[in-house]
């Protein structure tokens, strides 16, 4: 253990390194997401998806896969689909797919963890959807669904989105302006979660001793394989710890990597990764959308689902001898700023990002509020409801952002001089 100033500097340097190593993955994922969101709009999804049945669930999963990875954006679009008449299970399938099956999340997990966790993320996402389907079939919450539909109301918006094909959009200046605006909006929705998540990960890496994790996650450590009760306890502690954080799906991956470095089981780490939809702000937003009864029902569904799925993944991988093994190199020991392919990709996507920002700021023509703004109206909706449903969470988040920025700047600039 070094001096306080040394640990402060190390924490800030680690947080910055985490972000730098994942920057190109974020940019690539959000570029792909922006292209798809502009070319395959929400209204088209609503018209195609239907209300119930296996086809609707499959389409909900597919649309979630090609959608945004932001937890709050997923909540908003899920509400819109439900409001348009989609059934509860297809709506939940969309929500779970858009936060677990998206491309950028898999890339970030591969950077910080290993290929086993990537497979676990995608396979677990599918299993979570199947579990949600079974959970709803067994519990039959018809009265809750009726009350939730009354809460969200009916969408009387009959405005068309235009019949421009994706080929017309991708060839037009207006289409690329919409793609640029969507790309900027993607970053606006996640940067706070990413900033706080990566900052907390650096602080934990520098200041929190291994003994803390051994006490919190019973049976953690790599000396011996934990028994079933220890794995179950870790799987339960993961989402409980995540519940009291404000970190979304893209911000908690470095924390998950730190948990794995500290000896938490595969099931415990996967449960923590899956817990982005059971955090406190999400519960409050769902309550604002559907009422508290449905919000708590969804919370119970997700909590029981992620615990069961994480255990199935753990022991399924163990039976196939696919559980990841320690490499001996802790994530905090990596050289994040070395000259390699990551540097080249970061510079490339920084240039692409700058170009998209410039394109997004260009003024549009008469059809400025076409499919893009109609589609992303729910993005604004989401933030509006977020403000109404969780003003305290917003204030806490903004305060944490200021603290995180001051911490990072101080750790990188001031701490080395102390």
For each residue, the residues with C-beta under 8 A, 3 or more apart:
1: 7
2: 6 7 10
3: 6 7
4: 7 8
5: 8 9 415 416 418
6: 2 3 9 10 415
7: 1 2 3 4 10 11 206 207
8: 4 5 11 12 206 407 410 411 415
9: 5 6 12 13 411 412 415 416
10: 2 6 7 13 14 202 205 206
11: 7 8 14 15 202 203 205 206 207 407 411
12: 8 9 15 16 202 407 408 410 411 412 415
13: 9 10 16 17 202 411 412
14: 10 11 17 18 201 202 205 206 332
15: 11 12 18 19 198 199 201 202 203 408 411
16: 12 13 19 20 202 336 408 412
17: 13 14 20 21 334 336 337
18: 14 15 21 22 112 198 201 202 254 336
19: 15 16 22 23 194 198
20: 16 17 23 336 337 342 346
21: 17 18 111 112 334 336 342
22: 18 19 25 26 108 111 112 253
23: 19 20 26 27 346 349 350
24: 27 28 342 345 346 348 349
25: 22 28 29 104 107 108 111
26: 22 23 29 30 104 108 190 194 250
27: 23 24 30 31 349 350 352 353
28: 24 25 31 32 103 104 107 345 349
29: 25 26 32 33 69 102 103 104 105 107 108
30: 26 27 33 34 104 183 186 187
31: 27 28 34 35 183 349 352 356
32: 28 29 35 36 103 104
33: 29 30 36 37 66 67 68 69 102 103 104 182 186
34: 30 31 37 38 179 180 182 183 186 356
35: 31 32 38 39 170 179
36: 32 33 39 40 66 67
37: 33 34 40 41 42 67 68 182 375 376
38: 34 35 41 169 175 178 179 182 371 372 375
39: 35 36 166 169 170
40: 36 37 44 45 63 66 166
41: 37 38 44 45 161 371 372 374 375
42: 37 45 46 77 80 81 374 375 378
43: 46 47 161 371 374 375
44: 40 41 47 48 161
45: 40 41 42 48 49 59 63 81
46: 42 43 49 80 81 84 86
47: 43 44
48: 44 45 59
49: 45 46 56 59 60 63 81 86 90 94
50: 53 55 56 59 86 90
51: 56 85 86 87 90
52: 56 87 89 90
53: 50 56 57 87
54: 57 58
55: 50 58 59
56: 49 50 51 52 53 59 60 86 87 89 90
57: 53 54 60 61 89 90 93 129 133
58: 54 55 61 62 93
59: 45 48 49 50 55 56 62 63 90
60: 49 56 57 63 64 81 86 89 90 91 92 93 94 97
61: 57 58 64 65 93 94 96 97 101 126 129
62: 58 59 65 66 97
63: 40 45 49 59 60 66 67 94 97 98
64: 60 61 67 74 93 94 95 96 97 98 99 101 102
65: 61 62 97 98 101 102
66: 33 36 40 62 63
67: 33 36 37 63 64 73 74 77 94 97 98 102
68: 33 37 73 74 77 98 102 186 189
69: 29 33 74 98 99 102 104 105 190 249 250
70: 73 74 186 189 190 248 249 250
71: 74 75 99 193 248 249 276 277 279 282
72: 75 76 189 248 281 282 285 382 383 386
73: 67 68 70 76 77 98 189 379 382
74: 64 67 68 69 70 71 77 78 94 95 98 99 277
75: 71 72 78 79 95 282 285 286 289 382
76: 72 73 79 80 378 379 381 382 385
77: 42 67 68 73 74 80 81 94 98 378
78: 74 75 81 82 91 92 94 95 98
79: 75 76 82 83 152 289 290 378 381 385
80: 42 46 76 77 83 84 155 378 381
81: 42 45 46 49 60 77 78 84 86 90 91 94
82: 78 79 85 86 88 91 148 149 152 290
83: 79 80 149 152 153 154 155
84: 46 80 81 155
85: 51 82
86: 46 49 50 51 56 60 81 82 90 91 94
87: 51 52 53 56 90 91
88: 82 91 92 136 141 145 148
89: 52 56 57 60 92 93 132 133 136
90: 49 50 51 52 56 57 59 60 81 86 87 93 94
91: 60 78 81 82 86 87 88 94 95
92: 60 78 88 89 95 96 129 132 136 298 301
93: 57 58 60 61 64 89 90 96 97 129 132 133
94: 49 60 61 63 64 67 74 77 78 81 86 90 91 97 98
95: 64 74 75 78 91 92 98 99 277
96: 61 64 92 93 99 100 101 125 128 129 132 277
97: 60 61 62 63 64 65 67 93 94 100 101 102 125 129
98: 63 64 65 67 68 69 73 74 77 78 94 95 101 102
99: 64 69 71 74 95 96 102 105 249 276 277
100: 96 97 105 121 122 124 125 128 249 274
101: 61 64 65 96 97 98 105 121 122 125 126
102: 29 33 64 65 67 68 69 97 98 99 105 106
103: 28 29 32 33 106 107
104: 25 26 28 29 30 32 33 69 107 108 250
105: 29 69 99 100 101 102 108 109 121 249 250 253
106: 102 103 109 110 118 121 122
107: 25 28 29 103 104 110 111
108: 22 25 26 29 104 105 111 112 250 253
109: 105 106 112 113 117 118 121 253 256 273
110: 106 107 113 114 115 117 118
111: 21 22 25 107 108
112: 18 21 22 108 109 253 254 256 257 331
113: 109 110 116 117 118 253 256 257 260 269 324
114: 110 117 118 324
115: 110 118 119
116: 113 119 120 266 317 322 323 324
117: 109 110 113 114 120 121 256 260 266 269 270 273 324
118: 106 109 110 113 114 115 121 122
119: 115 116 122 123 322
120: 116 117 123 124 266 270 313 317
121: 100 101 105 106 109 117 118 124 125 270 273
122: 100 101 106 118 119 125 126
123: 119 120 126 127 313
124: 100 120 121 127 128 270 274 309 310 313
125: 96 97 100 101 121 122 128 129
126: 61 101 122 123 129 130
127: 123 124 130 131 309 312 313
128: 96 100 124 125 131 132 274 302 305 306 309
129: 57 61 92 93 96 97 125 126 132 133
130: 126 127 133 134
131: 127 128 134 135 301 304 305 308 309
132: 89 92 93 96 128 129 135 136 301 302 305
133: 57 89 93 129 130 136 137
134: 130 131 137 138
135: 131 132 138 139 301 304 305
136: 88 89 92 132 133 139 140 141 301
137: 133 134 140
138: 134 135
139: 135 136 297
140: 136 137
141: 88 136 144 145 294 297
142: 145 146
143: 146 147
144: 141 147 148 293 294 297
145: 88 141 142 148 149 294
146: 142 143 149 150
147: 143 144 150 151 290 291 293 294
148: 82 88 144 145 151 152 289 290 291 294
149: 82 83 145 146 152
150: 146 147 153
151: 147 148 289 290 291 294
152: 79 82 83 148 149 289 290
153: 83 150
154: 83
155: 80 83 84
156:
157:
158:
159: 374
160: 163
161: 41 43 44 370 371 374 375
162: 367 370 371
163: 160
164: 168 169 175 370 371
165: 168 169
166: 39 40 169 170
167: 170 171
168: 164 165 171 172 175
169: 38 39 164 165 166 172 174 175 178 371
170: 35 39 166 167 175 176
171: 167 168 175
172: 168 169 175 176
173: 176 177 362
174: 169 177 178 364 365 367 368 370
175: 38 164 168 169 170 171 172 178 179
176: 170 172 173 179 180 359
177: 173 174 180 181 359 360 362 364
178: 38 169 174 175 181 182 370 371 372
179: 34 35 38 175 176 182 183 356 359
180: 34 176 177 183 184 356 357 358 359 360 361 362
181: 177 178 184 185 360 372 376
182: 33 34 37 38 178 179 185 186 372 376
183: 30 31 34 179 180 186 187 353 356 357 360
184: 180 181 187 188 356 357 360
185: 181 182 188 189 376 379
186: 30 33 34 68 70 182 183 189 190
187: 30 183 184 190 191
188: 184 185 191
189: 68 70 72 73 185 186 379
190: 26 69 70 186 187 193 194 248 250 251
191: 187 188 194 195
192: 195 196 397 398 400 401
193: 71 190 196 197 246 247 248 250 251
194: 19 26 190 191 197 198 248 250 251
195: 191 192 198 199 251 401 404 405
196: 192 193 199 200 246 247 251 397 400 401 404
197: 193 194 200 201 247 248 250 251 252 253 254 255
198: 15 18 19 194 195 201 202 251 254
199: 15 195 196 202 203 404 407 408
200: 196 197 203 204 245 247 255
201: 14 15 18 197 198 204 205 254 255 257 258
202: 10 11 12 13 14 15 16 18 198 199 205 206 254
203: 11 15 199 200 206 207 208 407
204: 200 201 207 208 255 258
205: 10 11 14 201 202 208 258 331 332
206: 7 8 10 11 14 202 203 332
207: 7 11 203 204
208: 203 204 205 212 213
209: 212
210: 213 214 262 263
211: 214 215
212: 208 209 215 216
213: 208 210 216 217 220 259 262 263 264
214: 210 211 217 220 221 262 263
215: 211 212
216: 212 213 220 237 241
217: 213 214 220 233 234 237 238 259 262 263 264 265 268
218: 226 230 233 234 237
219: 226 227 229 230 231 233 234 265
220: 213 214 216 217 226 234 262 263 264 265 268
221: 214 224 263
222: 263 326
223:
224: 221
225:
226: 218 219 220 230 231 234 265
227: 219 230 231
228: 231 232
229: 219 232 233
230: 218 219 226 227 233 234 265
231: 219 226 227 228 234 235 265 267 268 311 314
232: 228 229 235 236 267 311
233: 217 218 219 229 230 236 237
234: 217 218 219 220 226 230 231 237 238 264 265 267 268 271
235: 231 232 238 265 267 268 271 307 310 311 314
236: 232 233 239 240 271 307
237: 216 217 218 233 234 240 241 268
238: 217 234 235 241 242 259 264 268 269 270 271 272 275 310
239: 236 242 243 271 272 274 275 278 303 306 307
240: 236 237 243 244
241: 216 237 238 244 245 272
242: 238 239 245 247 252 272 275 276 278 279
243: 239 240 275 278 279 280
244: 240 241 279 280
245: 200 241 242 252 279
246: 193 196 279 280 281 393 396 397 400
247: 193 196 197 200 242 251 252 255 276 279
248: 70 71 72 190 193 194 197 251 252 276 279
249: 69 70 71 99 100 105 252 253 273 276
250: 26 69 70 104 105 108 190 193 194 197 253
251: 190 193 194 195 196 197 198 247 248 254 255
252: 197 242 245 247 248 249 255 256 272 273 275 276
253: 22 105 108 109 112 113 197 249 250 256 257 273
254: 18 112 197 198 201 202 251 257 258 331
255: 197 200 201 204 247 251 252 258 259 272
256: 109 112 113 117 252 253 259 260 269 272 273
257: 112 113 201 253 254 260 261 331
258: 201 204 205 254 255 261 262 331 332
259: 213 217 238 255 256 262 264 268 269 272
260: 113 117 256 257 263 264 266 269 324
261: 257 258 330 331 332
262: 210 213 214 217 220 258 259
263: 210 213 214 217 220 221 222 260
264: 213 217 220 234 238 259 260 268 269 272
265: 217 219 220 226 230 231 234 235 268 269 314
266: 116 117 120 260 269 270 313 314 317 323 324
267: 231 232 234 235 270 271 310 311 313 314 315
268: 217 220 231 234 235 237 238 259 264 265 271 272 310
269: 113 117 238 256 259 260 264 265 266 272 273
270: 117 120 121 124 238 266 267 273 274 309 310 313 314
271: 234 235 236 238 239 267 268 274 275 306 307 310
272: 238 239 241 242 252 255 256 259 264 268 269 275
273: 109 117 121 249 252 253 256 269 270 276
274: 100 124 128 239 270 271 277 306 309 310
275: 238 239 242 243 252 271 272 278 279 306
276: 71 99 242 247 248 249 252 273 279 282
277: 71 74 95 96 99 274 282 302
278: 239 242 243 275 282 283 299 302 303 306
279: 71 242 243 244 245 246 247 248 275 276 282 283
280: 243 244 246 283 284 393
281: 72 246 284 285 386 390 393 397
282: 71 72 75 276 277 278 279 285 286
283: 278 279 280 286 287 295 296 299
284: 280 281 287 288 295 389 390 393
285: 72 75 281 282 288 289 382 385 386 389 390
286: 75 282 283 289 290 294 295 298 299
287: 283 284 290 291 292 295 389
288: 284 285 385 388 389 390
289: 75 79 148 151 152 285 286 295 385 389
290: 79 82 147 148 151 152 286 287 294 295 298
291: 147 148 151 287 294 295
292: 287 295 296
293: 144 147 296 297
294: 141 144 145 147 148 151 286 290 291 297 298
295: 283 284 286 287 289 290 291 292 298 299
296: 283 292 293 299 300
297: 139 141 144 293 294 300 301
298: 92 286 290 294 295 301 302
299: 278 283 286 295 296 302 303
300: 296 297 303 304
301: 92 131 132 135 136 297 298 304 305
302: 128 132 277 278 298 299 305 306
303: 239 278 299 300 306 307
304: 131 135 300 301 307 308
305: 128 131 132 135 301 302 308 309
306: 128 239 271 274 275 278 302 303 309 310
307: 235 236 239 271 303 304 310 311
308: 131 304 305 311 312
309: 124 127 128 131 270 274 305 306 312 313
310: 124 235 238 267 268 270 271 274 306 307 313 314
311: 231 232 235 267 307 308 314 315
312: 127 308 309 315 316
313: 120 123 124 127 266 267 270 309 310 316 317
314: 231 235 265 266 267 270 310 311 317 318 323
315: 267 311 312 318 319
316: 312 313 319 320
317: 116 120 266 313 314 320 322 323
318: 314 315 321 322 323
319: 315 316
320: 316 317
321: 318
322: 116 119 317 318
323: 116 266 314 317 318
324: 113 114 116 117 260 266
325:
326: 222
327:
328:
329: 333 334
330: 261 333
331: 112 205 254 257 258 261 334
332: 14 205 206 258 261
333: 329 330
334: 17 21 329 331
335: 338
336: 16 17 18 20 21
337: 17 20 343
338: 335 342 343
339: 343
340: 343 344
341: 344 345
342: 20 21 24 338 345 346
343: 337 338 339 340 346 347
344: 340 341 347 348
345: 24 28 341 342 348 349
346: 20 23 24 342 343 349 350
347: 343 344 350 351
348: 24 344 345 351 352
349: 23 24 27 28 31 345 346 352 353
350: 23 27 346 347 353 354
351: 347 348 354 355
352: 27 31 348 349 355 356
353: 27 183 349 350 356 357
354: 350 351 357 358
355: 351 352 358 359
356: 31 34 179 180 183 184 352 353 359 360
357: 180 183 184 353 354 360 361
358: 180 354 355 361 362
359: 176 177 179 180 355 356 362
360: 177 180 181 183 184 356 357
361: 180 357 358
362: 173 177 180 358 359
363:
364: 174 177 367 368
365: 174 368
366:
367: 162 174 364 370
368: 174 364 365 373
369: 372 373 374
370: 161 162 164 174 178 367 373 374
371: 38 41 43 161 162 164 169 178 374 375
372: 38 41 178 181 182 369 375 376
373: 368 369 370 376 377
374: 41 42 43 159 161 369 370 371 377
375: 37 38 41 42 43 161 371 372 378
376: 37 181 182 185 372 373 379 380
377: 373 374 380 381
378: 42 76 77 79 80 375 381 382
379: 73 76 185 189 376 382 383
380: 376 377 383 384
381: 76 79 80 377 378 384 385
382: 72 73 75 76 285 378 379 385 386
383: 72 379 380 386 387
384: 380 381 387 388
385: 76 79 285 288 289 381 382 388 389
386: 72 281 285 382 383 389 390 393 394
387: 383 384 390 391 394
388: 288 384 385 391
389: 284 285 287 288 289 385 386
390: 281 284 285 288 386 387 393 394
391: 387 388 394 395
392: 395 396
393: 246 280 281 284 386 390 396 397
394: 386 387 390 391 397 398
395: 391 392 398 399
396: 246 392 393 399 400
397: 192 196 246 281 393 394 400 401
398: 192 394 395 401 402
399: 395 396 402 403
400: 192 196 246 396 397 403 404
401: 192 195 196 397 398 404 405
402: 398 399 405 406
403: 399 400 406 407
404: 195 196 199 400 401 407 408
405: 195 401 402 408 409
406: 402 403 409 410
407: 8 11 12 199 203 403 404 410 411
408: 12 15 16 199 404 405 411 412
409: 405 406 412 413 414
410: 8 12 406 407 413 414 415
411: 8 9 11 12 13 15 407 408 414 415
412: 9 12 13 16 408 409 415 416
413: 409 410 416 417
414: 409 410 411 417 418
415: 5 6 8 9 12 410 411 412 418
416: 5 9 412 413
417: 413 414
418: 5 414 415
